[in-house]
Amino acid sequence: MDERYLMHRLRSTSLAGVIGAVVAGILVLYQFHAKNIFRWDLFSVLLVMALVKLGAMLYYRKTN
């Protein structure tokens, strides 16, 4: 395994996470505006993703 493979894997995983969050956000907004239903399950997934990202950013800032 070389360094390029690990960097490609890191970037693709990051991109997949961002796209997943955008799609979940679009679904939450669509359900809320079109059907007047607030989906707490999708919102909680978005909230956890945001908290993990912010926590990781703070951790990496502190340790680097």
All heavy atoms as a GROMACS GRO file, in nm:
protein
  518
    1MET      N    1   0.084  -0.116   0.000
    1MET     CA    2   0.000   0.000   0.000
    1MET      C    3   0.090   0.124   0.000
    1MET      O    4   0.176   0.137   0.084
    1MET     CB    5  -0.085   0.001   0.125
    1MET     CG    6  -0.230   0.014   0.098
    1MET     SD    7  -0.327   0.017   0.247
    1MET     CE    8  -0.372  -0.152   0.260
    2ASP      N    9   0.066   0.209  -0.092
    2ASP     CA   10   0.146   0.330  -0.095
    2ASP      C   11   0.066   0.450  -0.045
    2ASP      O   12  -0.052   0.441  -0.014
    2ASP     CB   13   0.203   0.355  -0.234
    2ASP     CG   14   0.096   0.380  -0.338
    2ASP    OD1   15  -0.021   0.355  -0.310
    2ASP    OD2   16   0.131   0.425  -0.448
    3GLU      N   17   0.133   0.561  -0.037
    3GLU     CA   18   0.074   0.683   0.017
    3GLU      C   19  -0.040   0.736  -0.069
    3GLU      O   20  -0.137   0.792  -0.017
    3GLU     CB   21   0.186   0.788   0.027
    3GLU     CG   22   0.148   0.912   0.099
    3GLU     CD   23   0.267   1.003   0.115
    3GLU    OE1   24   0.374   0.955   0.156
    3GLU    OE2   25   0.251   1.121   0.082
    4ARG      N   26  -0.032   0.720  -0.200
    4ARG     CA   27  -0.138   0.770  -0.289
    4ARG      C   28  -0.270   0.700  -0.262
    4ARG      O   29  -0.375   0.763  -0.261
    4ARG     CB   30  -0.097   0.750  -0.435
    4ARG     CG   31   0.014   0.842  -0.478
    4ARG     CD   32   0.052   0.814  -0.619
    4ARG     NE   33   0.108   0.678  -0.624
    4ARG     CZ   34   0.125   0.608  -0.734
    4ARG    NH1   35   0.091   0.658  -0.850
    4ARG    NH2   36   0.176   0.488  -0.730
    5TYR      N   37  -0.266   0.568  -0.240
    5TYR     CA   38  -0.388   0.494  -0.211
    5TYR      C   39  -0.455   0.546  -0.084
    5TYR      O   40  -0.578   0.564  -0.080
    5TYR     CB   41  -0.357   0.345  -0.197
    5TYR     CG   42  -0.475   0.264  -0.148
    5TYR    CD1   43  -0.580   0.236  -0.233
    5TYR    CD2   44  -0.481   0.219  -0.016
    5TYR    CE1   45  -0.690   0.164  -0.188
    5TYR    CE2   46  -0.589   0.148   0.028
    5TYR     CZ   47  -0.693   0.120  -0.057
    5TYR     OH   48  -0.800   0.049  -0.012
    6LEU      N   49  -0.375   0.570   0.019
    6LEU     CA   50  -0.432   0.619   0.145
    6LEU      C   51  -0.491   0.758   0.128
    6LEU      O   52  -0.596   0.788   0.185
    6LEU     CB   53  -0.324   0.619   0.253
    6LEU     CG   54  -0.271   0.481   0.292
    6LEU    CD1   55  -0.156   0.496   0.391
    6LEU    CD2   56  -0.381   0.394   0.349
    7MET      N   57  -0.427   0.844   0.051
    7MET     CA   58  -0.481   0.978   0.028
    7MET      C   59  -0.610   0.973  -0.054
    7MET      O   60  -0.705   1.047  -0.026
    7MET     CB   61  -0.378   1.066  -0.041
    7MET     CG   62  -0.263   1.106   0.049
    7MET     SD   63  -0.314   1.185   0.202
    7MET     CE   64  -0.388   1.333   0.139
    8HIS      N   65  -0.616   0.885  -0.154
    8HIS     CA   66  -0.738   0.871  -0.233
    8HIS      C   67  -0.852   0.819  -0.146
    8HIS      O   68  -0.966   0.863  -0.158
    8HIS     CB   69  -0.717   0.778  -0.352
    8HIS     CG   70  -0.629   0.834  -0.458
    8HIS    ND1   71  -0.655   0.953  -0.520
    8HIS    CD2   72  -0.514   0.787  -0.512
    8HIS    CE1   73  -0.561   0.979  -0.608
    8HIS    NE2   74  -0.474   0.879  -0.605
    9ARG      N   75  -0.821   0.726  -0.058
    9ARG     CA   76  -0.922   0.671   0.031
    9ARG      C   77  -0.972   0.779   0.128
    9ARG      O   78  -1.092   0.791   0.154
    9ARG     CB   79  -0.865   0.552   0.108
    9ARG     CG   80  -0.971   0.478   0.187
    9ARG     CD   81  -0.916   0.356   0.250
    9ARG     NE   82  -0.823   0.395   0.356
    9ARG     CZ   83  -0.761   0.309   0.436
    9ARG    NH1   84  -0.779   0.181   0.420
    9ARG    NH2   85  -0.681   0.352   0.529
   10LEU      N   86  -0.882   0.860   0.180
   10LEU     CA   87  -0.919   0.968   0.271
   10LEU      C   88  -1.009   1.069   0.201
   10LEU      O   89  -1.113   1.109   0.254
   10LEU     CB   90  -0.793   1.037   0.323
   10LEU     CG   91  -0.814   1.162   0.409
   10LEU    CD1   92  -0.876   1.124   0.543
   10LEU    CD2   93  -0.683   1.234   0.429
   11ARG      N   94  -0.971   1.111   0.082
   11ARG     CA   95  -1.050   1.210   0.008
   11ARG      C   96  -1.187   1.156  -0.032
   11ARG      O   97  -1.287   1.226  -0.025
   11ARG     CB   98  -0.974   1.257  -0.115
   11ARG     CG   99  -0.858   1.345  -0.081
   11ARG     CD  100  -0.788   1.392  -0.204
   11ARG     NE  101  -0.672   1.473  -0.168
   11ARG     CZ  102  -0.572   1.498  -0.250
   11ARG    NH1  103  -0.574   1.452  -0.374
   11ARG    NH2  104  -0.471   1.572  -0.210
   12SER      N  105  -1.192   1.031  -0.076
   12SER     CA  106  -1.320   0.975  -0.119
   12SER      C  107  -1.415   0.957   0.000
   12SER      O  108  -1.535   0.981  -0.012
   12SER     CB  109  -1.300   0.843  -0.192
   12SER     OG  110  -1.247   0.744  -0.105
   13THR      N  111  -1.361   0.918   0.115
   13THR     CA  112  -1.445   0.905   0.234
   13THR      C  113  -1.496   1.040   0.279
   13THR      O  114  -1.613   1.054   0.317
   13THR     CB  115  -1.365   0.838   0.346
   13THR    OG1  116  -1.317   0.712   0.300
   13THR    CG2  117  -1.450   0.816   0.470
   14SER      N  118  -1.411   1.141   0.274
   14SER     CA  119  -1.453   1.276   0.311
   14SER      C  120  -1.561   1.328   0.216
   14SER      O  121  -1.661   1.386   0.260
   14SER     CB  122  -1.332   1.369   0.310
   14SER     OG  123  -1.370   1.500   0.339
   15LEU      N  124  -1.541   1.308   0.087
   15LEU     CA  125  -1.641   1.352  -0.011
   15LEU      C  126  -1.773   1.279   0.010
   15LEU      O  127  -1.880   1.340   0.004
   15LEU     CB  128  -1.590   1.329  -0.153
   15LEU     CG  129  -1.683   1.370  -0.265
   15LEU    CD1  130  -1.709   1.520  -0.262
   15LEU    CD2  131  -1.626   1.328  -0.399
   16ALA      N  132  -1.768   1.150   0.038
   16ALA     CA  133  -1.891   1.073   0.060
   16ALA      C  134  -1.966   1.125   0.183
   16ALA      O  135  -2.089   1.134   0.183
   16ALA     CB  136  -1.858   0.925   0.077
   17GLY      N  137  -1.893   1.162   0.288
   17GLY     CA  138  -1.957   1.216   0.408
   17GLY      C  139  -2.024   1.349   0.381
   17GLY      O  140  -2.136   1.374   0.427
   18VAL      N  141  -1.958   1.435   0.306
   18VAL     CA  142  -2.015   1.566   0.274
   18VAL      C  143  -2.138   1.550   0.187
   18VAL      O  144  -2.242   1.613   0.212
   18VAL     CB  145  -1.909   1.656   0.206
   18VAL    CG1  146  -1.973   1.781   0.150
   18VAL    CG2  147  -1.800   1.692   0.304
   19ILE      N  148  -2.131   1.467   0.084
   19ILE     CA  149  -2.246   1.445  -0.004
   19ILE      C  150  -2.362   1.382   0.074
   19ILE      O  151  -2.478   1.419   0.056
   19ILE     CB  152  -2.207   1.358  -0.125
   19ILE    CG1  153  -2.101   1.428  -0.209
   19ILE    CG2  154  -2.328   1.321  -0.208
   19ILE    CD1  155  -2.144   1.559  -0.269
   20GLY      N  156  -2.332   1.290   0.164
   20GLY     CA  157  -2.437   1.230   0.247
   20GLY      C  158  -2.506   1.332   0.335
   20GLY      O  159  -2.628   1.331   0.350
   21ALA      N  160  -2.428   1.424   0.392
   21ALA     CA  161  -2.487   1.529   0.475
   21ALA      C  162  -2.573   1.624   0.393
   21ALA      O  163  -2.681   1.666   0.437
   21ALA     CB  164  -2.376   1.607   0.546
   22VAL      N  165  -2.528   1.657   0.273
   22VAL     CA  166  -2.607   1.746   0.186
   22VAL      C  167  -2.738   1.680   0.147
   22VAL      O  168  -2.845   1.742   0.152
   22VAL     CB  169  -2.525   1.786   0.061
   22VAL    CG1  170  -2.612   1.853  -0.043
   22VAL    CG2  171  -2.410   1.878   0.101
   23VAL      N  172  -2.734   1.552   0.111
   23VAL     CA  173  -2.856   1.481   0.072
   23VAL      C  174  -2.952   1.470   0.192
   23VAL      O  175  -3.072   1.493   0.178
   23VAL     CB  176  -2.822   1.342   0.015
   23VAL    CG1  177  -2.946   1.256   0.000
   23VAL    CG2  178  -2.751   1.356  -0.118
   24ALA      N  179  -2.899   1.440   0.310
   24ALA     CA  180  -2.984   1.432   0.429
   24ALA      C  181  -3.046   1.569   0.459
   24ALA      O  182  -3.164   1.578   0.496
   24ALA     CB  183  -2.905   1.381   0.548
   25GLY      N  184  -2.969   1.675   0.443
   25GLY     CA  185  -3.021   1.810   0.465
   25GLY      C  186  -3.131   1.845   0.366
   25GLY      O  187  -3.232   1.905   0.403
   26ILE      N  188  -3.111   1.808   0.242
   26ILE     CA  189  -3.214   1.832   0.140
   26ILE      C  190  -3.341   1.756   0.173
   26ILE      O  191  -3.451   1.808   0.160
   26ILE     CB  192  -3.160   1.796   0.000
   26ILE    CG1  193  -3.055   1.899  -0.043
   26ILE    CG2  194  -3.273   1.789  -0.102
   26ILE    CD1  195  -2.980   1.862  -0.169
   27LEU      N  196  -3.326   1.632   0.219
   27LEU     CA  197  -3.444   1.553   0.255
   27LEU      C  198  -3.518   1.614   0.374
   27LEU      O  199  -3.642   1.617   0.375
   27LEU     CB  200  -3.404   1.409   0.286
   27LEU     CG  201  -3.366   1.324   0.167
   27LEU    CD1  202  -3.312   1.189   0.213
   27LEU    CD2  203  -3.484   1.304   0.075
   28VAL      N  204  -3.443   1.662   0.474
   28VAL     CA  205  -3.508   1.726   0.589
   28VAL      C  206  -3.585   1.849   0.544
   28VAL      O  207  -3.701   1.869   0.582
   28VAL     CB  208  -3.403   1.762   0.696
   28VAL    CG1  209  -3.462   1.856   0.801
   28VAL    CG2  210  -3.350   1.638   0.764
   29LEU      N  211  -3.521   1.934   0.463
   29LEU     CA  212  -3.589   2.056   0.417
   29LEU      C  213  -3.708   2.026   0.328
   29LEU      O  214  -3.811   2.092   0.337
   29LEU     CB  215  -3.488   2.146   0.344
   29LEU     CG  216  -3.382   2.210   0.433
   29LEU    CD1  217  -3.282   2.286   0.347
   29LEU    CD2  218  -3.446   2.300   0.536
   30TYR      N  219  -3.695   1.926   0.241
   30TYR     CA  220  -3.807   1.889   0.153
   30TYR      C  221  -3.926   1.840   0.234
   30TYR      O  222  -4.040   1.884   0.211
   30TYR     CB  223  -3.764   1.783   0.053
   30TYR     CG  224  -3.880   1.729  -0.027
   30TYR    CD1  225  -3.937   1.805  -0.128
   30TYR    CD2  226  -3.935   1.604   0.001
   30TYR    CE1  227  -4.045   1.758  -0.200
   30TYR    CE2  228  -4.042   1.556  -0.070
   30TYR     CZ  229  -4.098   1.633  -0.171
   30TYR     OH  230  -4.204   1.586  -0.241
   31GLN      N  231  -3.900   1.750   0.329
   31GLN     CA  232  -4.009   1.698   0.410
   31GLN      C  233  -4.076   1.810   0.492
   31GLN      O  234  -4.197   1.810   0.509
   31GLN     CB  235  -3.957   1.590   0.506
   31GLN     CG  236  -3.912   1.464   0.440
   31GLN     CD  237  -4.028   1.380   0.391
   31GLN    OE1  238  -4.133   1.377   0.456
   31GLN    NE2  239  -4.009   1.314   0.281
   32PHE      N  240  -3.994   1.905   0.539
   32PHE     CA  241  -4.050   2.012   0.620
   32PHE      C  242  -4.132   2.110   0.537
   32PHE      O  243  -4.242   2.149   0.576
   32PHE     CB  244  -3.937   2.086   0.693
   32PHE     CG  245  -3.986   2.191   0.786
   32PHE    CD1  246  -4.056   2.158   0.901
   32PHE    CD2  247  -3.963   2.324   0.759
   32PHE    CE1  248  -4.101   2.255   0.988
   32PHE    CE2  249  -4.008   2.423   0.844
   32PHE     CZ  250  -4.077   2.388   0.959
   33HIS      N  251  -4.080   2.149   0.422
   33HIS     CA  252  -4.150   2.250   0.343
   33HIS      C  253  -4.263   2.192   0.258
   33HIS      O  254  -4.368   2.255   0.244
   33HIS     CB  255  -4.051   2.325   0.252
   33HIS     CG  256  -3.964   2.418   0.328
   33HIS    ND1  257  -4.012   2.530   0.390
   33HIS    CD2  258  -3.831   2.416   0.352
   33HIS    CE1  259  -3.913   2.594   0.450
   33HIS    NE2  260  -3.802   2.526   0.429
   34ALA      N  261  -4.244   2.076   0.202
   34ALA     CA  262  -4.346   2.020   0.112
   34ALA      C  263  -4.459   1.950   0.187
   34ALA      O  264  -4.574   1.959   0.146
   34ALA     CB  265  -4.281   1.922   0.015
   35LYS      N  266  -4.425   1.882   0.296
   35LYS     CA  267  -4.526   1.801   0.364
   35LYS      C  268  -4.553   1.845   0.508
   35LYS      O  269  -4.631   1.782   0.578
   35LYS     CB  270  -4.482   1.655   0.364
   35LYS     CG  271  -4.468   1.599   0.224
   35LYS     CD  272  -4.426   1.454   0.227
   35LYS     CE  273  -4.410   1.401   0.086
   35LYS     NZ  274  -4.370   1.262   0.086
   36ASN      N  275  -4.484   1.950   0.552
   36ASN     CA  276  -4.498   2.000   0.689
   36ASN      C  277  -4.471   1.893   0.794
   36ASN      O  278  -4.539   1.885   0.897
   36ASN     CB  279  -4.635   2.064   0.712
   36ASN     CG  280  -4.651   2.192   0.635
   36ASN    OD1  281  -4.554   2.265   0.613
   36ASN    ND2  282  -4.772   2.220   0.592
   37ILE      N  283  -4.373   1.811   0.767
   37ILE     CA  284  -4.331   1.705   0.859
   37ILE      C  285  -4.184   1.730   0.893
   37ILE      O  286  -4.101   1.741   0.803
   37ILE     CB  287  -4.347   1.566   0.797
   37ILE    CG1  288  -4.492   1.538   0.763
   37ILE    CG2  289  -4.291   1.459   0.890
   37ILE    CD1  290  -4.512   1.411   0.683
   38PHE      N  291  -4.152   1.740   1.022
   38PHE     CA  292  -4.012   1.755   1.061
   38PHE      C  293  -3.957   1.618   1.096
   38PHE      O  294  -4.004   1.554   1.190
   38PHE     CB  295  -3.998   1.851   1.178
   38PHE     CG  296  -3.856   1.888   1.205
   38PHE    CD1  297  -3.791   1.978   1.123
   38PHE    CD2  298  -3.787   1.832   1.310
   38PHE    CE1  299  -3.660   2.013   1.145
   38PHE    CE2  300  -3.656   1.866   1.334
   38PHE     CZ  301  -3.593   1.956   1.251
   39ARG      N  302  -3.861   1.572   1.020
   39ARG     CA  303  -3.802   1.440   1.039
   39ARG      C  304  -3.688   1.447   1.140
   39ARG      O  305  -3.577   1.487   1.110
   39ARG     CB  306  -3.749   1.387   0.907
   39ARG     CG  307  -3.853   1.365   0.798
   39ARG     CD  308  -3.932   1.237   0.821
   39ARG     NE  309  -3.850   1.123   0.843
   39ARG     CZ  310  -3.812   1.037   0.748
   39ARG    NH1  311  -3.852   1.053   0.626
   39ARG    NH2  312  -3.735   0.935   0.779
   40TRP      N  313  -3.717   1.410   1.264
   40TRP     CA  314  -3.617   1.415   1.370
   40TRP      C  315  -3.508   1.312   1.348
   40TRP      O  316  -3.394   1.334   1.392
   40TRP     CB  317  -3.683   1.394   1.506
   40TRP     CG  318  -3.757   1.516   1.550
   40TRP    CD1  319  -3.893   1.535   1.545
   40TRP    CD2  320  -3.702   1.637   1.602
   40TRP    NE1  321  -3.925   1.660   1.591
   40TRP    CE2  322  -3.809   1.726   1.626
   40TRP    CE3  323  -3.573   1.680   1.628
   40TRP    CZ2  324  -3.789   1.852   1.679
   40TRP    CZ3  325  -3.554   1.807   1.680
   40TRP    CH2  326  -3.661   1.890   1.704
   41ASP      N  327  -3.539   1.201   1.283
   41ASP     CA  328  -3.436   1.099   1.262
   41ASP      C  329  -3.329   1.150   1.166
   41ASP      O  330  -3.209   1.135   1.193
   41ASP     CB  331  -3.498   0.969   1.212
   41ASP     CG  332  -3.586   0.987   1.090
   41ASP    OD1  333  -3.622   1.101   1.056
   41ASP    OD2  334  -3.621   0.884   1.028
   42LEU      N  335  -3.369   1.213   1.057
   42LEU     CA  336  -3.270   1.268   0.964
   42LEU      C  337  -3.196   1.386   1.025
   42LEU      O  338  -3.075   1.402   1.006
   42LEU     CB  339  -3.338   1.310   0.833
   42LEU     CG  340  -3.390   1.200   0.744
   42LEU    CD1  341  -3.462   1.259   0.624
   42LEU    CD2  342  -3.277   1.110   0.699
   43PHE      N  343  -3.269   1.469   1.101
   43PHE     CA  344  -3.205   1.582   1.165
   43PHE      C  345  -3.101   1.536   1.268
   43PHE      O  346  -2.994   1.596   1.280
   43PHE     CB  347  -3.309   1.671   1.232
   43PHE     CG  348  -3.251   1.792   1.298
   43PHE    CD1  349  -3.205   1.898   1.221
   43PHE    CD2  350  -3.241   1.799   1.436
   43PHE    CE1  351  -3.150   2.010   1.281
   43PHE    CE2  352  -3.186   1.909   1.496
   43PHE     CZ  353  -3.141   2.015   1.418
   44SER      N  354  -3.131   1.429   1.340
   44SER     CA  355  -3.035   1.379   1.440
   44SER      C  356  -2.910   1.324   1.372
   44SER      O  357  -2.800   1.340   1.425
   44SER     CB  358  -3.100   1.273   1.529
   44SER     OG  359  -3.136   1.160   1.453
   45VAL      N  360  -2.924   1.263   1.256
   45VAL     CA  361  -2.807   1.217   1.180
   45VAL      C  362  -2.721   1.335   1.138
   45VAL      O  363  -2.599   1.334   1.151
   45VAL     CB  364  -2.850   1.132   1.058
   45VAL    CG1  365  -2.732   1.105   0.966
   45VAL    CG2  366  -2.913   1.003   1.103
   46LEU      N  367  -2.785   1.441   1.088
   46LEU     CA  368  -2.712   1.562   1.051
   46LEU      C  369  -2.641   1.624   1.172
   46LEU      O  370  -2.527   1.669   1.162
   46LEU     CB  371  -2.806   1.665   0.990
   46LEU     CG  372  -2.851   1.639   0.847
   46LEU    CD1  373  -2.958   1.740   0.808
   46LEU    CD2  374  -2.734   1.649   0.754
   47LEU      N  375  -2.709   1.627   1.284
   47LEU     CA  376  -2.651   1.684   1.405
   47LEU      C  377  -2.530   1.605   1.451
   47LEU      O  378  -2.426   1.662   1.486
   47LEU     CB  379  -2.756   1.691   1.515
   47LEU     CG  380  -2.713   1.755   1.646
   47LEU    CD1  381  -2.680   1.902   1.622
   47LEU    CD2  382  -2.823   1.741   1.749
   48VAL      N  383  -2.540   1.473   1.449
   48VAL     CA  384  -2.426   1.390   1.489
   48VAL      C  385  -2.309   1.409   1.393
   48VAL      O  386  -2.193   1.420   1.436
   48VAL     CB  387  -2.468   1.241   1.497
   48VAL    CG1  388  -2.348   1.150   1.509
   48VAL    CG2  389  -2.562   1.220   1.613
   49MET      N  390  -2.337   1.415   1.263
   49MET     CA  391  -2.229   1.438   1.166
   49MET      C  392  -2.160   1.571   1.192
   49MET      O  393  -2.036   1.579   1.187
   49MET     CB  394  -2.284   1.432   1.024
   49MET     CG  395  -2.326   1.294   0.981
   49MET     SD  396  -2.399   1.291   0.817
   49MET     CE  397  -2.251   1.298   0.717
   50ALA      N  398  -2.236   1.674   1.220
   50ALA     CA  399  -2.178   1.806   1.245
   50ALA      C  400  -2.096   1.806   1.374
   50ALA      O  401  -1.985   1.862   1.378
   50ALA     CB  402  -2.288   1.911   1.252
   51LEU      N  403  -2.146   1.743   1.479
   51LEU     CA  404  -2.074   1.740   1.605
   51LEU      C  405  -1.944   1.660   1.595
   51LEU      O  406  -1.842   1.699   1.651
   51LEU     CB  407  -2.162   1.683   1.716
   51LEU     CG  408  -2.279   1.771   1.758
   51LEU    CD1  409  -2.366   1.699   1.861
   51LEU    CD2  410  -2.231   1.904   1.811
   52VAL      N  411  -1.948   1.549   1.523
   52VAL     CA  412  -1.826   1.470   1.504
   52VAL      C  413  -1.723   1.548   1.424
   52VAL      O  414  -1.604   1.549   1.457
   52VAL     CB  415  -1.859   1.335   1.437
   52VAL    CG1  416  -1.733   1.264   1.390
   52VAL    CG2  417  -1.937   1.246   1.532
   53LYS      N  418  -1.768   1.615   1.318
   53LYS     CA  419  -1.675   1.694   1.237
   53LYS      C  420  -1.612   1.805   1.319
   53LYS      O  421  -1.490   1.826   1.314
   53LYS     CB  422  -1.745   1.752   1.116
   53LYS     CG  423  -1.653   1.838   1.031
   53LYS     CD  424  -1.695   1.841   0.889
   53LYS     CE  425  -1.602   1.928   0.808
   53LYS     NZ  426  -1.493   1.856   0.752
   54LEU      N  427  -1.693   1.881   1.395
   54LEU     CA  428  -1.639   1.988   1.477
   54LEU      C  429  -1.547   1.934   1.587
   54LEU      O  430  -1.442   1.993   1.615
   54LEU     CB  431  -1.752   2.070   1.539
   54LEU     CG  432  -1.832   2.155   1.440
   54LEU    CD1  433  -1.950   2.219   1.511
   54LEU    CD2  434  -1.744   2.260   1.377
   55GLY      N  435  -1.584   1.824   1.647
   55GLY     CA  436  -1.499   1.764   1.749
   55GLY      C  437  -1.365   1.718   1.692
   55GLY      O  438  -1.259   1.738   1.754
   56ALA      N  439  -1.368   1.658   1.574
   56ALA     CA  440  -1.244   1.614   1.510
   56ALA      C  441  -1.158   1.734   1.472
   56ALA      O  442  -1.034   1.730   1.487
   56ALA     CB  443  -1.275   1.529   1.388
   57MET      N  444  -1.221   1.840   1.423
   57MET     CA  445  -1.145   1.959   1.386
   57MET      C  446  -1.077   2.020   1.509
   57MET      O  447  -0.959   2.058   1.503
   57MET     CB  448  -1.236   2.063   1.321
   57MET     CG  449  -1.276   2.027   1.181
   57MET     SD  450  -1.402   2.134   1.110
   57MET     CE  451  -1.344   2.296   1.143
   58LEU      N  452  -1.145   2.027   1.622
   58LEU     CA  453  -1.087   2.080   1.744
   58LEU      C  454  -0.974   1.990   1.796
   58LEU      O  455  -0.870   2.038   1.840
   58LEU     CB  456  -1.194   2.097   1.851
   58LEU     CG  457  -1.295   2.209   1.826
   58LEU    CD1  458  -1.405   2.205   1.931
   58LEU    CD2  459  -1.225   2.343   1.826
   59TYR      N  460  -0.995   1.860   1.789
   59TYR     CA  461  -0.893   1.764   1.834
   59TYR      C  462  -0.767   1.774   1.750
   59TYR      O  463  -0.656   1.782   1.802
   59TYR     CB  464  -0.949   1.622   1.830
   59TYR     CG  465  -0.844   1.518   1.860
   59TYR    CD1  466  -0.803   1.497   1.991
   59TYR    CD2  467  -0.786   1.444   1.758
   59TYR    CE1  468  -0.707   1.402   2.020
   59TYR    CE2  469  -0.689   1.349   1.785
   59TYR     CZ  470  -0.650   1.329   1.916
   59TYR     OH  471  -0.553   1.236   1.944
   60TYR      N  472  -0.784   1.777   1.618
   60TYR     CA  473  -0.667   1.785   1.529
   60TYR      C  474  -0.596   1.920   1.543
   60TYR      O  475  -0.475   1.928   1.532
   60TYR     CB  476  -0.706   1.760   1.385
   60TYR     CG  477  -0.745   1.616   1.360
   60TYR    CD1  478  -0.854   1.586   1.279
   60TYR    CD2  479  -0.674   1.512   1.414
   60TYR    CE1  480  -0.890   1.454   1.257
   60TYR    CE2  481  -0.710   1.380   1.392
   60TYR     CZ  482  -0.818   1.352   1.313
   60TYR     OH  483  -0.852   1.223   1.290
   61ARG      N  484  -0.672   2.026   1.567
   61ARG     CA  485  -0.610   2.157   1.588
   61ARG      C  486  -0.527   2.159   1.714
   61ARG      O  487  -0.419   2.216   1.719
   61ARG     CB  488  -0.720   2.264   1.594
   61ARG     CG  489  -0.671   2.398   1.636
   61ARG     CD  490  -0.689   2.496   1.527
   61ARG     NE  491  -0.656   2.629   1.575
   61ARG     CZ  492  -0.582   2.713   1.505
   61ARG    NH1  493  -0.540   2.677   1.387
   61ARG    NH2  494  -0.554   2.828   1.553
   62LYS      N  495  -0.579   2.093   1.818
   62LYS     CA  496  -0.507   2.090   1.945
   62LYS      C  497  -0.382   2.001   1.940
   62LYS      O  498  -0.280   2.034   2.000
   62LYS     CB  499  -0.601   2.041   2.054
   62LYS     CG  500  -0.544   2.046   2.192
   62LYS     CD  501  -0.646   2.004   2.295
   62LYS     CE  502  -0.584   2.013   2.434
   62LYS     NZ  503  -0.679   1.974   2.537
   63THR      N  504  -0.390   1.890   1.870
   63THR     CA  505  -0.279   1.794   1.869
   63THR      C  506  -0.175   1.824   1.762
   63THR      O  507  -0.065   1.769   1.768
   63THR     CB  508  -0.330   1.651   1.851
   63THR    OG1  509  -0.403   1.641   1.729
   63THR    CG2  510  -0.418   1.610   1.967
   64ASN      N  511  -0.206   1.906   1.664
   64ASN     CA  512  -0.105   1.937   1.560
   64ASN      C  513  -0.040   2.068   1.585
   64ASN      O  514  -0.076   2.169   1.598
   64ASN     CB  515  -0.167   1.934   1.420
   64ASN     CG  516  -0.177   1.794   1.370
   64ASN    OD1  517  -0.108   1.706   1.416
   64ASN    ND2  518  -0.264   1.773   1.272
   0.00000   0.00000   0.00000
